[in-house]
Amino acid sequence: MTTTALIVGDLQAGIVDNYPFAAAVLPVVEKAVSAARASGTPVVFIRFGLRASGLDVGNPLIGGLHGAGTLFHEDSPETLVHPRIKPLPHEAVVLKRRASAFAASDLDQLLRAQRIDSIVLTGVATGAMIAATLYDASDRDYRVTVLSDACADAEPEVHDFLVNRVFPARGADVLTGHEWIDRL
């Protein structure tokens, strides 16, 4: 028997409010979250945050994010899950400091404690959080589904290439949010 969790990645207030491509996926993610909750499928929210001190900055990409003001500082309200998809009190919120939701977080432990062996990925950006988490999850033997219209990238060509070519070639199922909801 497969036990599945819906993963909602990096759809936090500062990202959604400052990046139109991120805001565009909220309607589909809202429907997926609602359907998951109604079916009893666990929902896990992932948020990205760095220490304000910069002690966890180790490369130029992370340094650039850290330097964007408080937008990516872990204690900033901008790193909280967007209020339109606010987690319920019993739902997990995992803090991560790199692209993959598994990197230096307790996500794997949280999923395994619930005997979850399949994840459904939503969020932003397709070329960062979604791709990194998909590869990491596959290496950990999770079955992975990506909801193609519930994730996005600032570069639409990158999103399209990943969801249409790379992810299926790497063994992931790629569905629309509507297709996934119909299967619940």
N, C-alpha and C positions, 0 to 999 in steps of 0.2 A: 504494500500500500504506500502510495506517495503522499507525503504531507507537504503542503505548499504554503509559502508566505509571500505576501506582496511587499516589495521593497520600494520605498519612495525616497529617492536620493537627491539631496541638495536643493530641494524646492523650499528654500528658506526665504524669509521676508526680503532681505537685502538683494538676493539674486533675482527673485521674481519681480521685485519692484524696479530693478535697474537694468534688466536685460529682457527686452521684448520677446525673444525666442523662448525664454523660460516661462514667461507669463502665458504664452500661447498654448502650452500643454496642460495648464491647470484644469480646464473643463473636462478633459478626458480623464485626468488623474482623479478628479473629484468623483466621477462616476465609478472608476475602478475601486477607489477606497470605499465608497458606499456599498458597492456590490460585494467586495471582500468582507466587509463587516457583516453584511446581511447573511452571508453564507458561512460565517464562522472562520473564514480564512484570516490568520494573523496578519496584521499590518505592522511593518517595522519602518520607522522613519530614520533617515540618515541625515545628519547635519555636518557641515564642514566648518571647522573653526581652528584658528591658530592662537597660541598664547600671545597676548598683547606685548609681552616682553620680547618676542621674537626668538626665544630660545629654541623653538622647534623649526626655525627656518634653516634649511640646509642646501638649497639649490636656487638658482635664479628664478625659476617659475614660481616656487613657493614664496620667494622673497618679493616678487612682484605682487602677488596676492596679498601678502602681509602689508605691503606698502600702500595698498588701496584704501587707507584710512581704517575705520572700524568695520568695514563691510565684511571682513573675514576674521575678526577677532572674536574668540570663543565666548567672551562675556557680553558681547554686544547683542542687543535685541534683534539686530539685523540677521543674526545667525539662527534665530529660532524658526521652526517650521512655519511656513506661511499660514496665517489665520484661516484661510479658506479651506485648508485641509488639516486643521489642528488635531494633533493626536488626542485620543481619549485617554483618561487616566490610567487604564490598564495596558496601553500600547507602549511598546519600547521605542525610545529615541536613542540612537547611537551616535556618539561624537567621533568623527574621524579627522585625521590631519593630513591625509594624502588622497589621491584620486580614488583608489579602491576603498570600498566600504569595509573591507576586511583588514586593510593595512593598519596595524597597531590599534585595533579596536576590539571590542568583545563580541562582535557580530557572530563569528563562527560559534563561539560558546553559547550564545543566546539561541541560535538556530538549533544546534545539536541538543541542547537541553529540552527543546520542544519536539525533538525528533523530526525536524524539518529537513527534507532532502531535495526539495525543489524550490526555486525562487523565481519570482516574476519581477523583472526590473522595469522601473519607471523613473523619470527624473532627467536631470541635466548635469552635464552636457554629454551627448552621445559619445563624443570622441574622448571624453575624460572619465567621469564617474561610471557611466554605463559600460564602456569598453573595459576599463580597468577592473571593475567588479565582476564582469562576465568572465574574464580570463582567470581571475583569482578564484571565483566560485567553481569554474570548471576544473581547475587544478585541485580543488578540495572535493571533487566528485559530486557536486550539486548538479541537478538538472536545472537548466536555465531557459527561461522564456523572456523575451523582450517585447514590450508593447510598443510597436513602432510609432504610433501617434501619441504616446504618453511619454515620449522622450524627444529631445531636440538638441540641436547644436547651433552655435552662432553661424556656422558655415553649413548651409543646407546640403551641399554636395558631400560633405564628410558624413553627415547623418545618413543620407541616402546610400552611400557606398557601404557603410558599416551594416545598416539593417538589411540591405538587399543582397549584399555579397559576402561580407566578412563573417557576420554573426551566424548565418545559416551554415557556412562552410566550417565553422568552429563547433557545430553541433547544437546550437541554440535554436529553439523554436521562436519564430517571429510571427506575432499575431497583432491585429489591431485591438484596441481596448474593447470594442464591441464584440469581436470574436472571442476574446478571453472571457468576458462577462457571460456570453451565451453558453460557455462550457462549464460555468460554475454550477 
